[in-house]
């Protein structure tokens, strides 16, 4: 009788552990993609005129060399496609603050093919 009880208890613990592991993987997958499919982050379109600020940004950004959330091409005009940013001093579409830790999104500068990787 004790053996059956211990066997059932062990099985329940194993099933609970597997369930927690699967749930954790699903959460990690959801957090992996911080951007929406329509090239937005929290409703902010990730193209257009961008102003760099030191405080109160719309988005905190970290520049990386690999595995970005967004590939950014800096342009002088017509920033009308996903990942095309025109830096301005006034009247931006959104404001960014460059950080070294705890960013909202990670970007990689590219010369061509901007957008989501």
Chimera marker file (.cmm) of the C-alpha trace (Angstrom):
<marker_set name="trace">
<marker id="1" x="0.000" y="0.000" z="0.000" r="1" g="1" b="0" radius="0.5"/>
<marker id="2" x="2.814" y="2.400" z="0.871" r="1" g="1" b="0" radius="0.5"/>
<marker id="3" x="4.588" y="1.584" z="-2.384" r="1" g="1" b="0" radius="0.5"/>
<marker id="4" x="1.509" y="2.495" z="-4.431" r="1" g="1" b="0" radius="0.5"/>
<marker id="5" x="1.110" y="5.734" z="-2.500" r="1" g="1" b="0" radius="0.5"/>
<marker id="6" x="4.773" y="6.670" z="-3.007" r="1" g="1" b="0" radius="0.5"/>
<marker id="7" x="4.556" y="5.751" z="-6.682" r="1" g="1" b="0" radius="0.5"/>
<marker id="8" x="1.448" y="7.926" z="-7.153" r="1" g="1" b="0" radius="0.5"/>
<marker id="9" x="3.041" y="10.775" z="-5.210" r="1" g="1" b="0" radius="0.5"/>
<marker id="10" x="6.219" y="10.572" z="-7.306" r="1" g="1" b="0" radius="0.5"/>
<marker id="11" x="4.216" y="10.496" z="-10.516" r="1" g="1" b="0" radius="0.5"/>
<marker id="12" x="2.218" y="13.554" z="-9.441" r="1" g="1" b="0" radius="0.5"/>
<marker id="13" x="5.401" y="15.485" z="-8.658" r="1" g="1" b="0" radius="0.5"/>
<marker id="14" x="6.920" y="14.575" z="-12.031" r="1" g="1" b="0" radius="0.5"/>
<marker id="15" x="3.765" y="15.621" z="-13.899" r="1" g="1" b="0" radius="0.5"/>
<marker id="16" x="3.642" y="18.915" z="-11.993" r="1" g="1" b="0" radius="0.5"/>
<marker id="17" x="7.310" y="19.582" z="-12.819" r="1" g="1" b="0" radius="0.5"/>
<marker id="18" x="6.778" y="18.903" z="-16.519" r="1" g="1" b="0" radius="0.5"/>
<marker id="19" x="3.733" y="21.163" z="-16.533" r="1" g="1" b="0" radius="0.5"/>
<marker id="20" x="5.707" y="24.020" z="-14.945" r="1" g="1" b="0" radius="0.5"/>
<marker id="21" x="8.551" y="23.556" z="-17.448" r="1" g="1" b="0" radius="0.5"/>
<marker id="22" x="6.171" y="23.674" z="-20.418" r="1" g="1" b="0" radius="0.5"/>
<marker id="23" x="4.460" y="26.778" z="-19.046" r="1" g="1" b="0" radius="0.5"/>
<marker id="24" x="7.842" y="28.486" z="-18.548" r="1" g="1" b="0" radius="0.5"/>
<marker id="25" x="8.867" y="27.719" z="-22.145" r="1" g="1" b="0" radius="0.5"/>
<marker id="26" x="5.602" y="29.197" z="-23.434" r="1" g="1" b="0" radius="0.5"/>
<marker id="27" x="6.166" y="32.396" z="-21.438" r="1" g="1" b="0" radius="0.5"/>
<marker id="28" x="9.735" y="32.647" z="-22.721" r="1" g="1" b="0" radius="0.5"/>
<marker id="29" x="8.532" y="32.269" z="-26.309" r="1" g="1" b="0" radius="0.5"/>
<marker id="30" x="5.950" y="35.017" z="-25.835" r="1" g="1" b="0" radius="0.5"/>
<marker id="31" x="8.548" y="37.376" z="-24.356" r="1" g="1" b="0" radius="0.5"/>
<marker id="32" x="11.074" y="36.584" z="-27.086" r="1" g="1" b="0" radius="0.5"/>
<marker id="33" x="9.155" y="38.642" z="-29.628" r="1" g="1" b="0" radius="0.5"/>
<marker id="34" x="8.705" y="42.075" z="-28.104" r="1" g="1" b="0" radius="0.5"/>
<marker id="35" x="7.428" y="43.575" z="-31.333" r="1" g="1" b="0" radius="0.5"/>
<marker id="36" x="4.044" y="43.153" z="-32.939" r="1" g="1" b="0" radius="0.5"/>
<marker id="37" x="3.769" y="41.767" z="-36.442" r="1" g="1" b="0" radius="0.5"/>
<marker id="38" x="2.832" y="45.231" z="-37.705" r="1" g="1" b="0" radius="0.5"/>
<marker id="39" x="6.201" y="46.694" z="-36.644" r="1" g="1" b="0" radius="0.5"/>
<marker id="40" x="5.015" y="48.324" z="-33.443" r="1" g="1" b="0" radius="0.5"/>
<marker id="41" x="6.030" y="48.251" z="-29.800" r="1" g="1" b="0" radius="0.5"/>
<marker id="42" x="3.246" y="49.045" z="-27.335" r="1" g="1" b="0" radius="0.5"/>
<marker id="43" x="1.349" y="50.781" z="-30.125" r="1" g="1" b="0" radius="0.5"/>
<marker id="44" x="4.330" y="52.881" z="-31.255" r="1" g="1" b="0" radius="0.5"/>
<marker id="45" x="5.261" y="52.378" z="-34.898" r="1" g="1" b="0" radius="0.5"/>
<marker id="46" x="8.954" y="51.582" z="-35.198" r="1" g="1" b="0" radius="0.5"/>
<marker id="47" x="9.672" y="53.753" z="-38.202" r="1" g="1" b="0" radius="0.5"/>
<marker id="48" x="9.588" y="57.454" z="-38.811" r="1" g="1" b="0" radius="0.5"/>
<marker id="49" x="11.189" y="60.485" z="-37.229" r="1" g="1" b="0" radius="0.5"/>
<marker id="50" x="13.088" y="59.667" z="-34.031" r="1" g="1" b="0" radius="0.5"/>
<marker id="51" x="14.412" y="61.989" z="-31.346" r="1" g="1" b="0" radius="0.5"/>
<marker id="52" x="17.115" y="60.842" z="-28.933" r="1" g="1" b="0" radius="0.5"/>
<marker id="53" x="16.458" y="61.968" z="-25.347" r="1" g="1" b="0" radius="0.5"/>
<marker id="54" x="18.143" y="61.500" z="-21.970" r="1" g="1" b="0" radius="0.5"/>
<marker id="55" x="14.914" y="61.160" z="-19.989" r="1" g="1" b="0" radius="0.5"/>
<marker id="56" x="11.261" y="60.236" z="-20.457" r="1" g="1" b="0" radius="0.5"/>
<marker id="57" x="11.611" y="58.199" z="-23.659" r="1" g="1" b="0" radius="0.5"/>
<marker id="58" x="8.818" y="56.359" z="-25.387" r="1" g="1" b="0" radius="0.5"/>
<marker id="59" x="11.179" y="53.392" z="-25.860" r="1" g="1" b="0" radius="0.5"/>
<marker id="60" x="14.451" y="52.397" z="-24.190" r="1" g="1" b="0" radius="0.5"/>
<marker id="61" x="16.804" y="50.992" z="-26.838" r="1" g="1" b="0" radius="0.5"/>
<marker id="62" x="19.996" y="48.950" z="-26.651" r="1" g="1" b="0" radius="0.5"/>
<marker id="63" x="22.252" y="48.726" z="-29.717" r="1" g="1" b="0" radius="0.5"/>
<marker id="64" x="23.535" y="45.171" z="-30.282" r="1" g="1" b="0" radius="0.5"/>
<marker id="65" x="25.651" y="43.381" z="-32.883" r="1" g="1" b="0" radius="0.5"/>
<marker id="66" x="23.555" y="40.201" z="-32.971" r="1" g="1" b="0" radius="0.5"/>
<marker id="67" x="20.056" y="38.921" z="-32.234" r="1" g="1" b="0" radius="0.5"/>
<marker id="68" x="18.185" y="42.251" z="-32.436" r="1" g="1" b="0" radius="0.5"/>
<marker id="69" x="14.457" y="42.722" z="-32.092" r="1" g="1" b="0" radius="0.5"/>
<marker id="70" x="14.628" y="45.232" z="-34.971" r="1" g="1" b="0" radius="0.5"/>
<marker id="71" x="17.120" y="46.015" z="-37.718" r="1" g="1" b="0" radius="0.5"/>
<marker id="72" x="17.364" y="49.801" z="-38.163" r="1" g="1" b="0" radius="0.5"/>
<marker id="73" x="18.481" y="51.700" z="-41.248" r="1" g="1" b="0" radius="0.5"/>
<marker id="74" x="19.184" y="55.392" z="-40.673" r="1" g="1" b="0" radius="0.5"/>
<marker id="75" x="17.806" y="57.483" z="-43.551" r="1" g="1" b="0" radius="0.5"/>
<marker id="76" x="17.815" y="61.182" z="-44.421" r="1" g="1" b="0" radius="0.5"/>
<marker id="77" x="14.262" y="61.220" z="-45.787" r="1" g="1" b="0" radius="0.5"/>
<marker id="78" x="11.133" y="59.128" z="-46.225" r="1" g="1" b="0" radius="0.5"/>
<marker id="79" x="11.312" y="56.894" z="-43.115" r="1" g="1" b="0" radius="0.5"/>
<marker id="80" x="8.097" y="55.154" z="-44.148" r="1" g="1" b="0" radius="0.5"/>
<marker id="81" x="8.995" y="51.464" z="-43.829" r="1" g="1" b="0" radius="0.5"/>
<marker id="82" x="9.561" y="49.220" z="-40.832" r="1" g="1" b="0" radius="0.5"/>
<marker id="83" x="12.971" y="49.902" z="-39.299" r="1" g="1" b="0" radius="0.5"/>
<marker id="84" x="13.739" y="53.086" z="-41.219" r="1" g="1" b="0" radius="0.5"/>
<marker id="85" x="14.615" y="55.856" z="-38.772" r="1" g="1" b="0" radius="0.5"/>
<marker id="86" x="15.276" y="59.521" z="-39.487" r="1" g="1" b="0" radius="0.5"/>
<marker id="87" x="16.881" y="61.243" z="-36.490" r="1" g="1" b="0" radius="0.5"/>
<marker id="88" x="15.448" y="64.701" z="-35.775" r="1" g="1" b="0" radius="0.5"/>
<marker id="89" x="15.758" y="67.369" z="-33.085" r="1" g="1" b="0" radius="0.5"/>
<marker id="90" x="12.089" y="68.365" z="-33.023" r="1" g="1" b="0" radius="0.5"/>
<marker id="91" x="8.627" y="67.028" z="-33.848" r="1" g="1" b="0" radius="0.5"/>
<marker id="92" x="9.459" y="63.308" z="-33.624" r="1" g="1" b="0" radius="0.5"/>
<marker id="93" x="7.093" y="60.418" z="-34.176" r="1" g="1" b="0" radius="0.5"/>
<marker id="94" x="8.627" y="58.818" z="-31.080" r="1" g="1" b="0" radius="0.5"/>
<marker id="95" x="11.502" y="59.349" z="-28.621" r="1" g="1" b="0" radius="0.5"/>
<marker id="96" x="14.217" y="56.869" z="-27.713" r="1" g="1" b="0" radius="0.5"/>
<marker id="97" x="16.787" y="56.667" z="-24.959" r="1" g="1" b="0" radius="0.5"/>
<marker id="98" x="19.868" y="54.544" z="-25.569" r="1" g="1" b="0" radius="0.5"/>
<marker id="99" x="20.672" y="52.299" z="-22.600" r="1" g="1" b="0" radius="0.5"/>
<marker id="100" x="23.216" y="49.589" z="-21.791" r="1" g="1" b="0" radius="0.5"/>
<marker id="101" x="20.878" y="47.453" z="-19.696" r="1" g="1" b="0" radius="0.5"/>
<marker id="102" x="17.184" y="46.638" z="-19.364" r="1" g="1" b="0" radius="0.5"/>
<marker id="103" x="16.050" y="47.887" z="-22.788" r="1" g="1" b="0" radius="0.5"/>
<marker id="104" x="12.520" y="47.715" z="-24.113" r="1" g="1" b="0" radius="0.5"/>
<marker id="105" x="13.911" y="46.615" z="-27.487" r="1" g="1" b="0" radius="0.5"/>
<marker id="106" x="17.288" y="45.762" z="-28.988" r="1" g="1" b="0" radius="0.5"/>
<marker id="107" x="18.294" y="47.183" z="-32.355" r="1" g="1" b="0" radius="0.5"/>
<marker id="108" x="21.053" y="46.506" z="-34.843" r="1" g="1" b="0" radius="0.5"/>
<marker id="109" x="22.083" y="49.140" z="-37.359" r="1" g="1" b="0" radius="0.5"/>
<marker id="110" x="22.107" y="47.914" z="-40.968" r="1" g="1" b="0" radius="0.5"/>
<marker id="111" x="22.822" y="49.472" z="-44.359" r="1" g="1" b="0" radius="0.5"/>
<marker id="112" x="20.050" y="47.539" z="-46.106" r="1" g="1" b="0" radius="0.5"/>
<marker id="113" x="17.033" y="45.359" z="-45.388" r="1" g="1" b="0" radius="0.5"/>
<marker id="114" x="15.715" y="47.030" z="-42.222" r="1" g="1" b="0" radius="0.5"/>
<marker id="115" x="12.804" y="45.622" z="-40.234" r="1" g="1" b="0" radius="0.5"/>
<marker id="116" x="12.113" y="42.615" z="-38.118" r="1" g="1" b="0" radius="0.5"/>
<marker id="117" x="14.658" y="39.805" z="-38.452" r="1" g="1" b="0" radius="0.5"/>
<link id1="1" id2="2" r="1" g="1" b="0" radius="0.2"/>
<link id1="2" id2="3" r="1" g="1" b="0" radius="0.2"/>
<link id1="3" id2="4" r="1" g="1" b="0" radius="0.2"/>
<link id1="4" id2="5" r="1" g="1" b="0" radius="0.2"/>
<link id1="5" id2="6" r="1" g="1" b="0" radius="0.2"/>
<link id1="6" id2="7" r="1" g="1" b="0" radius="0.2"/>
<link id1="7" id2="8" r="1" g="1" b="0" radius="0.2"/>
<link id1="8" id2="9" r="1" g="1" b="0" radius="0.2"/>
<link id1="9" id2="10" r="1" g="1" b="0" radius="0.2"/>
<link id1="10" id2="11" r="1" g="1" b="0" radius="0.2"/>
<link id1="11" id2="12" r="1" g="1" b="0" radius="0.2"/>
<link id1="12" id2="13" r="1" g="1" b="0" radius="0.2"/>
<link id1="13" id2="14" r="1" g="1" b="0" radius="0.2"/>
<link id1="14" id2="15" r="1" g="1" b="0" radius="0.2"/>
<link id1="15" id2="16" r="1" g="1" b="0" radius="0.2"/>
<link id1="16" id2="17" r="1" g="1" b="0" radius="0.2"/>
<link id1="17" id2="18" r="1" g="1" b="0" radius="0.2"/>
<link id1="18" id2="19" r="1" g="1" b="0" radius="0.2"/>
<link id1="19" id2="20" r="1" g="1" b="0" radius="0.2"/>
<link id1="20" id2="21" r="1" g="1" b="0" radius="0.2"/>
<link id1="21" id2="22" r="1" g="1" b="0" radius="0.2"/>
<link id1="22" id2="23" r="1" g="1" b="0" radius="0.2"/>
<link id1="23" id2="24" r="1" g="1" b="0" radius="0.2"/>
<link id1="24" id2="25" r="1" g="1" b="0" radius="0.2"/>
<link id1="25" id2="26" r="1" g="1" b="0" radius="0.2"/>
<link id1="26" id2="27" r="1" g="1" b="0" radius="0.2"/>
<link id1="27" id2="28" r="1" g="1" b="0" radius="0.2"/>
<link id1="28" id2="29" r="1" g="1" b="0" radius="0.2"/>
<link id1="29" id2="30" r="1" g="1" b="0" radius="0.2"/>
<link id1="30" id2="31" r="1" g="1" b="0" radius="0.2"/>
<link id1="31" id2="32" r="1" g="1" b="0" radius="0.2"/>
<link id1="32" id2="33" r="1" g="1" b="0" radius="0.2"/>
<link id1="33" id2="34" r="1" g="1" b="0" radius="0.2"/>
<link id1="34" id2="35" r="1" g="1" b="0" radius="0.2"/>
<link id1="35" id2="36" r="1" g="1" b="0" radius="0.2"/>
<link id1="36" id2="37" r="1" g="1" b="0" radius="0.2"/>
<link id1="37" id2="38" r="1" g="1" b="0" radius="0.2"/>
<link id1="38" id2="39" r="1" g="1" b="0" radius="0.2"/>
<link id1="39" id2="40" r="1" g="1" b="0" radius="0.2"/>
<link id1="40" id2="41" r="1" g="1" b="0" radius="0.2"/>
<link id1="41" id2="42" r="1" g="1" b="0" radius="0.2"/>
<link id1="42" id2="43" r="1" g="1" b="0" radius="0.2"/>
<link id1="43" id2="44" r="1" g="1" b="0" radius="0.2"/>
<link id1="44" id2="45" r="1" g="1" b="0" radius="0.2"/>
<link id1="45" id2="46" r="1" g="1" b="0" radius="0.2"/>
<link id1="46" id2="47" r="1" g="1" b="0" radius="0.2"/>
<link id1="47" id2="48" r="1" g="1" b="0" radius="0.2"/>
<link id1="48" id2="49" r="1" g="1" b="0" radius="0.2"/>
<link id1="49" id2="50" r="1" g="1" b="0" radius="0.2"/>
<link id1="50" id2="51" r="1" g="1" b="0" radius="0.2"/>
<link id1="51" id2="52" r="1" g="1" b="0" radius="0.2"/>
<link id1="52" id2="53" r="1" g="1" b="0" radius="0.2"/>
<link id1="53" id2="54" r="1" g="1" b="0" radius="0.2"/>
<link id1="54" id2="55" r="1" g="1" b="0" radius="0.2"/>
<link id1="55" id2="56" r="1" g="1" b="0" radius="0.2"/>
<link id1="56" id2="57" r="1" g="1" b="0" radius="0.2"/>
<link id1="57" id2="58" r="1" g="1" b="0" radius="0.2"/>
<link id1="58" id2="59" r="1" g="1" b="0" radius="0.2"/>
<link id1="59" id2="60" r="1" g="1" b="0" radius="0.2"/>
<link id1="60" id2="61" r="1" g="1" b="0" radius="0.2"/>
<link id1="61" id2="62" r="1" g="1" b="0" radius="0.2"/>
<link id1="62" id2="63" r="1" g="1" b="0" radius="0.2"/>
<link id1="63" id2="64" r="1" g="1" b="0" radius="0.2"/>
<link id1="64" id2="65" r="1" g="1" b="0" radius="0.2"/>
<link id1="65" id2="66" r="1" g="1" b="0" radius="0.2"/>
<link id1="66" id2="67" r="1" g="1" b="0" radius="0.2"/>
<link id1="67" id2="68" r="1" g="1" b="0" radius="0.2"/>
<link id1="68" id2="69" r="1" g="1" b="0" radius="0.2"/>
<link id1="69" id2="70" r="1" g="1" b="0" radius="0.2"/>
<link id1="70" id2="71" r="1" g="1" b="0" radius="0.2"/>
<link id1="71" id2="72" r="1" g="1" b="0" radius="0.2"/>
<link id1="72" id2="73" r="1" g="1" b="0" radius="0.2"/>
<link id1="73" id2="74" r="1" g="1" b="0" radius="0.2"/>
<link id1="74" id2="75" r="1" g="1" b="0" radius="0.2"/>
<link id1="75" id2="76" r="1" g="1" b="0" radius="0.2"/>
<link id1="76" id2="77" r="1" g="1" b="0" radius="0.2"/>
<link id1="77" id2="78" r="1" g="1" b="0" radius="0.2"/>
<link id1="78" id2="79" r="1" g="1" b="0" radius="0.2"/>
<link id1="79" id2="80" r="1" g="1" b="0" radius="0.2"/>
<link id1="80" id2="81" r="1" g="1" b="0" radius="0.2"/>
<link id1="81" id2="82" r="1" g="1" b="0" radius="0.2"/>
<link id1="82" id2="83" r="1" g="1" b="0" radius="0.2"/>
<link id1="83" id2="84" r="1" g="1" b="0" radius="0.2"/>
<link id1="84" id2="85" r="1" g="1" b="0" radius="0.2"/>
<link id1="85" id2="86" r="1" g="1" b="0" radius="0.2"/>
<link id1="86" id2="87" r="1" g="1" b="0" radius="0.2"/>
<link id1="87" id2="88" r="1" g="1" b="0" radius="0.2"/>
<link id1="88" id2="89" r="1" g="1" b="0" radius="0.2"/>
<link id1="89" id2="90" r="1" g="1" b="0" radius="0.2"/>
<link id1="90" id2="91" r="1" g="1" b="0" radius="0.2"/>
<link id1="91" id2="92" r="1" g="1" b="0" radius="0.2"/>
<link id1="92" id2="93" r="1" g="1" b="0" radius="0.2"/>
<link id1="93" id2="94" r="1" g="1" b="0" radius="0.2"/>
<link id1="94" id2="95" r="1" g="1" b="0" radius="0.2"/>
<link id1="95" id2="96" r="1" g="1" b="0" radius="0.2"/>
<link id1="96" id2="97" r="1" g="1" b="0" radius="0.2"/>
<link id1="97" id2="98" r="1" g="1" b="0" radius="0.2"/>
<link id1="98" id2="99" r="1" g="1" b="0" radius="0.2"/>
<link id1="99" id2="100" r="1" g="1" b="0" radius="0.2"/>
<link id1="100" id2="101" r="1" g="1" b="0" radius="0.2"/>
<link id1="101" id2="102" r="1" g="1" b="0" radius="0.2"/>
<link id1="102" id2="103" r="1" g="1" b="0" radius="0.2"/>
<link id1="103" id2="104" r="1" g="1" b="0" radius="0.2"/>
<link id1="104" id2="105" r="1" g="1" b="0" radius="0.2"/>
<link id1="105" id2="106" r="1" g="1" b="0" radius="0.2"/>
<link id1="106" id2="107" r="1" g="1" b="0" radius="0.2"/>
<link id1="107" id2="108" r="1" g="1" b="0" radius="0.2"/>
<link id1="108" id2="109" r="1" g="1" b="0" radius="0.2"/>
<link id1="109" id2="110" r="1" g="1" b="0" radius="0.2"/>
<link id1="110" id2="111" r="1" g="1" b="0" radius="0.2"/>
<link id1="111" id2="112" r="1" g="1" b="0" radius="0.2"/>
<link id1="112" id2="113" r="1" g="1" b="0" radius="0.2"/>
<link id1="113" id2="114" r="1" g="1" b="0" radius="0.2"/>
<link id1="114" id2="115" r="1" g="1" b="0" radius="0.2"/>
<link id1="115" id2="116" r="1" g="1" b="0" radius="0.2"/>
<link id1="116" id2="117" r="1" g="1" b="0" radius="0.2"/>
</marker_set>
